C-alpha cells in the first residue's frame, strides 16, 4: 500500500532542522488537497445521488476505524449546527464504539462480523446513505459495513487513499485521493487524513446544497445556539426578505429561530402557513419563495 511505504527522502527526518521538517510536512498537506482535484466529478455524482436517496427520512451513516473513523464522525456532527440536519437522521459506526473516538481499541478495525451486526442493528436500508472511510481501503470493519449496507439496499460511498482497494470496488461510488507515502511512514493522520477530511467536507456540503439547505450562499438551515448566531440569523432574514432589522428580528422570534421560516414570515406569510409551505417543499427556501413570487 502506498500509504504504508517509507519515502527514502525522509529517512533522516529526525535529523533535519525543525523548520525544514515543518516545511516538508506543509508541502505534504498541500499535495493532499491537490490529490482531490481529479475527484470532483466523482464527489458531485455521489452527492447528487445521496441527496435524492435520502428523501424525507433517510439517514447519513458514517463508518470508519481509527483516524478515518474519527474524521468521519467529526464531519457528520458538524451537519446539525451548520445545516440543521438532525441527529436522528445520522448514524455513526465507529470500530470499537464511541470510546474509540478518544482511545484506540486494539483489534476493533479487524472485526468484520461486528460491522455487519451493527449495520443490521441500526436497520440501515434503502433510504439511507452509507459513507465508509479508510486510508488503506481494506480495513475489514469498514469494508464489511459497506458490504452489509449495500446488501440491505443502502446507497454506499467509499473514500480511500489506495487505488484498486476493496472499499472502492465494493462501494457504488468511489472517491480516491492518491496521497502516496507519508512523511512519517504509515502515519495516515497526515496526508491521507487531510485528503479524507477535505473529501468529506466537499461531499457532505454538496449533499446539503442539493437538499436545498443553502440559499444564496448562506446557511439558512443552521441551528441558532448563541448570540453570535442569532445576530447572523437576523441579518440573513433582513437581507433575503428585504426588510428592516426590527421586522427581521420579530419574524425570527415568531419562527422560533428557524431562519427559513422567518424569511417566509417576513415576506408576509403567517407562521403556520409558512411552516406548511416549507414542509411541502422539503425545506427548500428557494422553492417556497418562487411559489410566493418573491424570487425567479
C-alpha positions, 0 to 999 in steps of 0.5 A, a space after each residue: 500500500 502506498 500509504 504504508 511505504 517509507 519515502 527514502 527522502 525522509 529517512 533522516 527526518 529526525 535529523 533535519 532542522 525543525 523548520 525544514 521538517 515543518 516545511 516538508 510536512 506543509 508541502 505534504 498537506 498541500 499535495 493532499 488537497 491537490 490529490 482531490 482535484 481529479 475527484 470532483 466529478 466523482 464527489 458531485 455524482 455521489 452527492 447528487 445521488 445521496 441527496 435524492 436517496 435520502 428523501 424525507 427520512 433517510 439517514 447519513 451513516 458514517 463508518 470508519 476505524 481509527 483516524 478515518 473513523 474519527 474524521 468521519 464522525 467529526 464531519 457528520 456532527 458538524 451537519 446539525 449546527 451548520 445545516 440543521 440536519 438532525 441527529 436522528 437522521 445520522 448514524 455513526 459506526 465507529 470500530 470499537 464504539 464511541 470510546 474509540 473516538 478518544 482511545 484506540 481499541 486494539 483489534 476493533 478495525 479487524 472485526 468484520 462480523 461486528 460491522 455487519 451486526 451493527 449495520 443490521 442493528 441500526 436497520 440501515 436500508 434503502 433510504 439511507 446513505 452509507 459513507 465508509 472511510 479508510 486510508 488503506 481501503 481494506 480495513 475489514 470493519 469498514 469494508 464489511 459495513 459497506 458490504 452489509 449496507 449495500 446488501 440491505 439496499 443502502 446507497 454506499 460511498 467509499 473514500 480511500 487513499 489506495 487505488 484498486 482497494 476493496 472499499 472502492 470496488 465494493 462501494 457504488 461510488 468511489 472517491 480516491 485521493 492518491 496521497 502516496 507515502 507519508 512523511 512519517 511512514 504509515 502515519 495516515 493522520 497526515 496526508 491521507 487524513 487531510 485528503 479524507 477530511 477535505 473529501 468529506 467536507 466537499 461531499 457532505 456540503 454538496 449533499 446539503 446544497 442539493 437538499 436545498 439547505 443553502 440559499 444564496 450562499 448562506 446557511 439558512 438551515 443552521 441551528 441558532 445556539 448563541 448570540 453570535 448566531 442569532 445576530 447572523 440569523 437576523 441579518 440573513 432574514 433582513 437581507 433575503 426578505 428585504 426588510 428592516 432589522 426590527 421586522 427581521 428580528 420579530 419574524 425570527 422570534 415568531 419562527 422560533 429561530 428557524 431562519 427559513 421560516 422567518 424569511 417566509 414570515 417576513 415576506 408576509 406569510 403567517 407562521 403556520 402557513 409558512 411552516 406548511 409551505 416549507 414542509 411541502 417543499 422539503 425545506 427548500 427556501 428557494 422553492 417556497 419563495 418562487 411559489 410566493 413570487 418573491 424570487 425567479 
